[in-house]
Amino acid sequence: MYFKATFAWPENRGYSEGVEIMTDKMILALLGFIGALLVVLKPFLDLNTNITELKVSIDAFKSSVDKLDSRITEHGKEIDKIKETVATHEVRINNLEKK
C-alpha cells in the first residue's frame, strides 16, 4: 500500500497520479525508530527529573544550614558575654576573699 500525493509546484514534471511518499515498511521503520528513541530518552528524562528534585532538596538543606549557622553565631556571642560576666565576678570574688 502506498500513500500518494500530488504536488502543485512546477517541479512536479507531469506526475498526474501523485508522487510516492512512504510505504508501509517505511512507516513501520519510522515508528520503530521513534519507539526506540523514546526507550533510550526516557531514562535521561527521569534522571533529569531526579536531578532537579535533588537540587531543590539541596537548596532547602542549605537554607536550613544557613539559618542554623546564624543561630550558632548568635549563641556564641551570648556565651562570650556570659564568659566576660563570669570573669568579672571571679575578679570581684577574689578581691572580696583577700579582704
C-alpha positions as a LaTeX table, in Angstrom:
\begin{tabular}{lrrr}
\hline
Residue & $x$ (\AA) & $y$ (\AA) & $z$ (\AA) \\
\hline
Met1 & 0.00 & 0.00 & 0.00 \\
Tyr2 & 1.35 & 3.40 & $-0.98$ \\
Phe3 & 0.44 & 6.86 & 0.17 \\
Lys4 & 0.34 & 9.17 & $-2.79$ \\
Ala5 & 0.23 & 12.92 & $-3.03$ \\
Thr6 & 0.14 & 15.32 & $-5.92$ \\
Phe7 & 2.32 & 18.38 & $-5.70$ \\
Ala8 & 1.26 & 21.66 & $-7.25$ \\
Trp9 & 4.65 & 23.23 & $-7.81$ \\
Pro10 & 6.40 & 23.20 & $-11.19$ \\
Glu11 & 8.93 & 20.54 & $-10.21$ \\
Asn12 & 6.08 & 18.00 & $-10.43$ \\
Arg13 & 7.11 & 17.33 & $-14.07$ \\
Gly14 & 3.87 & 15.78 & $-15.15$ \\
Tyr15 & 3.21 & 13.26 & $-12.40$ \\
Ser16 & $-0.56$ & 13.27 & $-12.65$ \\
Glu17 & $-1.20$ & 10.38 & $-10.27$ \\
Gly18 & 1.00 & 11.71 & $-7.47$ \\
Val19 & 4.41 & 11.08 & $-6.08$ \\
Glu20 & 5.19 & 8.08 & $-3.93$ \\
Ile21 & 5.89 & 9.29 & $-0.38$ \\
Met22 & 6.09 & 6.31 & 2.02 \\
Thr23 & 5.45 & 2.63 & 2.02 \\
Asp24 & 4.06 & 0.64 & 4.94 \\
Lys25 & 7.55 & $-0.66$ & 5.70 \\
Met26 & 8.91 & 2.87 & 5.81 \\
Ile27 & 6.18 & 3.94 & 8.23 \\
Leu28 & 6.78 & 0.91 & 10.46 \\
Ala29 & 10.52 & 1.58 & 10.40 \\
Leu30 & 9.91 & 5.23 & 11.33 \\
Leu31 & 7.57 & 4.24 & 14.17 \\
Gly32 & 10.09 & 1.66 & 15.35 \\
Phe33 & 12.82 & 4.29 & 15.34 \\
Ile34 & 10.64 & 6.71 & 17.29 \\
Gly35 & 9.79 & 3.95 & 19.80 \\
Ala36 & 13.44 & 3.04 & 20.22 \\
Leu37 & 14.32 & 6.71 & 20.64 \\
Leu38 & 11.68 & 7.06 & 23.36 \\
Val39 & 13.03 & 3.97 & 25.14 \\
Val40 & 16.51 & 5.48 & 25.12 \\
Leu41 & 15.41 & 9.01 & 26.11 \\
Lys42 & 13.05 & 8.06 & 28.97 \\
Pro43 & 15.85 & 7.21 & 31.46 \\
Phe44 & 17.53 & 10.52 & 30.65 \\
Leu45 & 14.29 & 12.41 & 31.26 \\
Asp46 & 13.79 & 10.55 & 34.55 \\
Leu47 & 17.37 & 11.33 & 35.52 \\
Asn48 & 16.80 & 15.00 & 34.75 \\
Thr49 & 13.70 & 14.97 & 36.97 \\
Asn50 & 15.63 & 13.33 & 39.81 \\
Ile51 & 18.49 & 15.82 & 39.46 \\
Thr52 & 16.01 & 18.71 & 39.65 \\
Glu53 & 14.40 & 17.24 & 42.79 \\
Leu54 & 17.83 & 16.76 & 44.38 \\
Lys55 & 18.76 & 20.34 & 43.58 \\
Val56 & 15.60 & 21.59 & 45.28 \\
Ser57 & 16.34 & 19.40 & 48.32 \\
Ile58 & 19.94 & 20.61 & 48.50 \\
Asp59 & 18.82 & 24.24 & 48.27 \\
Ala60 & 16.34 & 23.70 & 51.12 \\
Phe61 & 19.05 & 21.96 & 53.17 \\
Lys62 & 21.49 & 24.81 & 52.51 \\
Ser63 & 18.87 & 27.31 & 53.63 \\
Ser64 & 18.30 & 25.45 & 56.90 \\
Val65 & 22.07 & 25.14 & 57.48 \\
Asp66 & 22.47 & 28.89 & 56.94 \\
Lys67 & 19.68 & 29.54 & 59.45 \\
Leu68 & 21.31 & 27.20 & 61.99 \\
Asp69 & 24.68 & 28.84 & 61.36 \\
Ser70 & 23.28 & 32.25 & 62.20 \\
Arg71 & 21.70 & 30.86 & 65.39 \\
Ile72 & 25.02 & 29.25 & 66.39 \\
Thr73 & 26.82 & 32.55 & 65.81 \\
Glu74 & 24.25 & 34.36 & 67.95 \\
His75 & 24.59 & 31.80 & 70.74 \\
Gly76 & 28.36 & 32.06 & 70.54 \\
Lys77 & 28.13 & 35.81 & 71.13 \\
Glu78 & 25.87 & 35.18 & 74.13 \\
Ile79 & 28.36 & 32.67 & 75.54 \\
Asp80 & 31.18 & 35.19 & 75.11 \\
Lys81 & 29.17 & 37.78 & 77.08 \\
Ile82 & 28.49 & 35.24 & 79.83 \\
Lys83 & 32.22 & 34.37 & 79.98 \\
Glu84 & 33.05 & 38.06 & 80.41 \\
Thr85 & 30.47 & 38.36 & 83.18 \\
Val86 & 31.82 & 35.25 & 84.95 \\
Ala87 & 35.38 & 36.56 & 84.65 \\
Thr88 & 34.29 & 39.88 & 86.18 \\
His89 & 32.54 & 38.06 & 89.02 \\
Glu90 & 35.60 & 35.90 & 89.67 \\
Val91 & 37.72 & 39.02 & 89.99 \\
Arg92 & 35.20 & 40.52 & 92.43 \\
Ile93 & 35.07 & 37.31 & 94.47 \\
Asn94 & 38.89 & 37.11 & 94.61 \\
Asn95 & 39.04 & 40.75 & 95.77 \\
Leu96 & 36.45 & 40.07 & 98.47 \\
Glu97 & 38.30 & 36.94 & 99.66 \\
Lys98 & 41.54 & 38.90 & 100.00 \\
Lys99 & 39.90 & 41.41 & 102.31 \\
\hline
\end{tabular}
